[in-house]
Amino acid sequence: KELIPIVDHFSTALTHVEDGDKEKEWVKGLLYIQKQFLDFFKKYDVEEIVTEGEHFDPNLHEAMLQEKVLDIASGEIVRELSRGYRYKGETLIPAKVVVAE
């Protein structure tokens, strides 16, 4: 469980790599390390909690904000603020989300 936030922050940092840099060897190396972490999680049944298009579930999600959104039904997840993780069906870290009013 203690490794998850480190890997999560690592993955978030990689989203800020410029498109023009993605073919550079140092970026490829970091992406390979990220893949190793994710493969490790998969091997030990640690999975990311899906939020996109889902209805808010207090067992999986932590609502950080509510927003009025015209095209989204009340209780639906508008966006994810930070990833959540489960281990063999048990929530380790809830996904932090914004929920439609």
Protein Blocks (a to p, Z undefined) as FASTA:
>chain_A
ZZmmmmmmmmmmmmmpcfklmmpmklmmmmmmmmmmmmmmmmnopacddfehpacdfklb
ccfbdcddfklcehiafbdfbdcddeehiafbdcdddddZZ
